[in-house]
């Protein structure tokens, strides 16, 4: 069905005249009449009768009018769902607990007029890049481990987050009362991170971190979720885990868990915003500018980053 003919029909029904409908649509009266005649031919009914004052809907025209309005509403929603600037910016944060989700929420608080659609894709960096390339999402946050030459030609990245680490331990752990810890102090302690996907970029990061400082990072065993992990930490004098400094975790007060910054050097997990070069959504540029302004200045700070940092 010709949507422009339907739009002309609705305009003529509202105005009661082809001439006024044509003026409202910035077309000639002849063009308006031709569109409606074509619509009547397609439907095999008469939609209007001529009167002394203009035109009036026939019984068929009255029956068709509410459906015609709905057709136009659906068409407008379909257009808005894909047109940059009229649809929400769709961003993957992988997990709603981690730094990208926190920063994206801060961005929304600073710019509440921007529509956001926040999703959590269960994908590593390669899968997330494929989603961006396919247009499933406008942008994603991941550590980019591959060299730029191996990225698709349409993909752009910018390092926007340098996430520092904290040691998470229960009250009985030997380091529970430390104000900060160095990587060297963690050598004799078991860092438990069960269920880590060995093929993911975060697994590659922690493997390199462990090798650099001689750490024991235990990934053996299934993951029963963060709540289970924190319950285990609260009851243990041996277990510890590493969390991002800006990640969000909640636990009962009775757990008395401690978050202890890791310093000297400060390990950095580098995350990039990933997007398509031809994405013209106006909110994407504003998000990139905001993230650039929020990136921490670590000049003068002793840091450690993986060799593949980007």
N, C-alpha and C positions, 0 to 999 in steps of 0.2 A: 504494500500500500504506500502511495506517495505521501510522505509526512508533510510536505509543503502544501499539498492539496488539503490535507486534514487541517493544517494550521489555518489555511484560508477559509475553510468551512466554518471553523470555530469563530474566527474573527467576524465573518459575515453574520453568523447567528447572533453574536453579541451586539453587533452594530445595527443589524436590520437593513443594511444596505451594502451592495458590492463596492460602491464608490468609497465609502468610509473604511471598509475592510482593506481595500487596495491601498489607500493612503496610509493606514496603520502599518501595513507590511512593506511600504515603499515599492509598490509595483503598480502597474497600470490597471484600470478597471477591466480592460480586455483580458489581461493576463489572469486576473482573479476569476473572471467568468470562465475562462478556458480551464483553469485548474478544477473548478467545481464541476464543470461539465464532464471532465475526465474522471473525477471521483464518482459522479453519478453513474457513469458508464461502467466503471469497475464494479460498483455495488449493485448495478441493475435496478436502481430505484431513483425516484425524484426526491431530492433533499429540500428544495425550496419551491415555493410558489411566489409569483410576482404579485405585489399589491400596489395600491396608489402611493403608498409611502416608501416602498422599497421591496423587500422580500420577507417572507415568513416561512418558518419551518413546516414541512409536511409532517404527517404522523411518523413516517420513516425517519425524517430528519430529527424529530424530537427523540426518537428511540436511539438514534446513532450518537447524539450530542454528548451524553455522559461518557460513552466509550471513547469518543474522539478526544475529549479532555484528558482521559486517563492515558491514551496513547501518547499524547504530547508530554504529559508528566513523566512517563516512563522514558521517553526519548531524552528528555532533559536530564534525568538522573543518570542515564547511560552515558551521556556526553560528559557530565560532571565527574563521573567515576574515573575517567581516563585523561581528562584535559588538565595539563599542569596548571596549578594555581586554583583550580576549582575542586580538586579532590585532595584528600588528606595525604600528607607525606608519609609513606610507609617505610618504617625503619626496623631492622632486626637488631636486637640487643643480646641474642643468644640466651641470656638468663636475666630475670628481673632483679636479681640480687647484686649483680656486679656493676663495676664502675660505669660502663656505657649507659645502663639503665638509669643510674643516679644522675649522670650528666644530662641525659635526655629529659628527665623530669625537671631538672634545673632550667633547661632551655625552655621548656613549656611554661614554667612559672614566670620566666622573664618575657615570654611572648605568647600569652594565652590566646591571642587572636589566630594563631597558626594551628590548623587541624593536623593532628598526628595520629597515625595508626601504628602502634607499637606491637611488634610480633616477636616471638622467640622461636627461630628455626633451629631444629636439632641437626645442625650440620657443622662440619669443620670448615676451615677457611676455603678449601676447594669447592665444597658444596655451597657455601654462602656466596662465593664469587659467581658460581653458575646461576644462582637465584637472581643476583643483581643483573647479570648479563641477559637473563631471560625476561627481566622486567617483573619478576615476582615481588621484589622489594626495590625501593629506590636506593637504599643504602644499608650497609651492615658494618659492624665493628668486629675486627679480628686482628690477631697478630699475623702479619704477612711474612711467611717463611721463605717463599720462593723469590728468585731474582726477578726484576722488572721485565726482563726479556721473555720470561715464561708466562707472563700474564696475558690474557686476551687483549687484543688491540683496543677494544672499546672500554677497558677498565682503567680507572684512575684510583690512586690511593694517596692518603696523606696521614702521616703519623700524628695523632691528636691526643693520645693518652699515654702517659708514663706512669703505670700503676706500681706503687711501692707495696711492700709486703708487711704483714704482721703475723707473729706467731700466736696461734690460738691454743691455750692450754687450760686445764682444770686447776683448782686451787691446791692440789697435792703435788703438782709437777715441780721439779727442782727449780725451774725458771719462772715460776708463777709470780714471784715478787720482783723480778727484774724490771727496770724502767725501759731498757732497750736491750737487744741482744745482737751480737755480731754473727755472721755466718760461721765463723770459727767456733763459737760456743755451741753451735747446733750439731757439731760433728758427732758427738757421742749420744745424740738423742734421736729417737725414732720419729720420723715425720710421716704420718699416716694419711694417705690420699687414695682410698680404695675406689676401685671401679674406673680408674682413668683409662680412657681409650688410647691404646698404644700408638694409633696412627694419627692422632690429633696434633695440632700445633702446640697446644699446651703441654702435651706429653713430651714433645721434643724440647720445649723450654725447660721443663723440670729435670729432664735427663741431663741437659747441658749444665744447669745450675748445680745438680748433685755432683757431676764430674768436676766442675770448677772448684768446689769447696769440700769435696769428700763427704757429702751428706748422705744419709740413708733415707731415701724416700720410698716408703712401702706402699705399693699399689695393689697388693694381693688382697683378694676377697671382693665380694659383691658390694655395691653401694646401696644402702637402704635409705638414702636421702640425708639431707643436712641435719634434720632433727635427730635422727639416730646417731649420726656422727658426733654431734654435740653432747648427747647423753653419754656416749662412751668416753669422751674427753673429760667430762665432769667427774666421772668415777675413777679415772686412771691417774696414776702417778708416773706413767711412762709415755703415754701417747701425746702427740702434739700434731698440729697441722698448720699449713700456711694458708692465709686468706689475703685477698686484696685489701688495701687500706681503706678503700671507699666502698667495699662490698657491704651489703646489709644482711645482718643475721640477728635473729631474736631468739632468746632462750629464757627459761624461768629463772628468777632471781636466785633460787636455791642452787643452781648450777655453779654460780660464782666464777664463770669463765673469765679469762684474762686475755686481752689483745695487746701484744707487746711488739712495738716497732722493730724491724730488722734494719740495722745500720752498720756502717763502716766495714765494707762498702754496703751501699743500699741497692739490693737487687731490683731491677726494673723490668716489668713485663710490658713490652711496647705494643700498643694497639693502634690500628689505623682505621680511618673511615674509608670505606670502599664504595664507589659509585660508578655509574656509566658516564663517559665523557659527553654523550649527547643528551643527558638528562637535563631538561630545561625547567624543572619544577622550581619556582622562585624560592620556596622555603628551604630547598637544599643548599643554596648559596648562603642563606642566613644561618643555617645550622653549621656549615663549615666555618663561617666567620666566628660564630660563638665558640665553637670548640677550640679554634686557634687562640682565642683570647683567654681561654680557661686552662690551657696547657701549662703545667707547672714549670717554673724556671729552676732548673737544677744545676745551673752553672756554679762552680765552686764546691759542689757536693761530690763526695766520692761515691760513684755508682758502678754497678755491674750490669751489663746488658748482654744478651746472647749475640753470637757472631752474626746471625742472620737478621739482626734488628733492621727495621725499615720504618 
